[in-house]
Amino acid sequence: MHLIAIKTTQNKTDFEGLLDLIPKEKLEEINRKKSYRDYKNSILGYLGICFILHHFYGKDILKLEFFYNKNGKPFLKNSSLNFNLSHSENWIFCAVGNEIVGVDVEKMNPISFELLISNFSEEEKTVFDKVLVEEKLPLFYEIWVIKECYSKAIGTGLTDELLQTNTYKYLKTDYPRIEILEIDEEYKFSICVLSRRINYSLTKVDESTILELLKR
C-alpha cells in the first residue's frame, strides 16, 4: 500500500496539460465546486492518485479509466488495485494498493461537537465523556476520521446507522485494520484496510513537486 500526503497552499495553481488525467464526469463535478480551495484540492487529489499509479505501479497515466459504485466510491477499470483519497484545507491524503482501502483527513478546527457526539454509539460517548476537556476536540476528530475512513473502505459513505456504530473499537481489532497517522499536529489522518494486515509506505510532498513530476 502506497500513501501520499500532499501539502497545498491557497495560491492559484497552473494545471495546464493535467486536467485530461481526470475522468470527464468527475471534472464536471469538480468544476461546480463553489470555493477555489475545494476545486484545487479535488484536482490535486486525483493527480496524487495518478502519481502513485505511475510512480509505484508503472501505470500509463494517459490510459487510466475510473468508474464509481452507486455510492460514489471510485474504482480503477481493468485493475485489481484499489484507491481512495481525502482532503481538508492544506492537506490531501491518497492511498493506492491491492487491499480495499479508505482514508480520511480532517483539520481540527474548533466546532460545537456536542450534537454530533449525541449521535455516536454509547461506547464512543463513554470514551468521550471520560477524557479531559482539552482532550475532547482531538478525540472527537479521531472518532470522526475513523468513521469516515471505515465508511469509505466499505463503500457506503457515512450513513446514520454507521454514525451510531462503534467504529472506534477498530483501532484495537485485527479486522478491519485502522490506524491514525501522525503527519501534522493540527490534523487527524486515518486509514482503514479491509485486511488483517496493514503495510504501507508514506510519502510527504508539496503540491509543486507533484505537478512537476506529472508534467515530465
Secondary structure, DSSP 8 states (H G I E B T S, - for coil): -EEEEEE--SS----TTTGGGS-HHHHHHHTT-SSHHHHHHHHHHHHHHHHHHHHTT---GGG--EEE-TT--EEETT-S-EEEEEEETTEEEEEEESS-EEEEEEE------HHHHHTS-HHHHHHHHHS-HHHHHHHHHHHHHHHHHHHHHHTS-S-HHHHTS--GGGGG-SSSEEEEE-S-TTEEEEEEESSS----EEEEEEHHHHHHHHH-
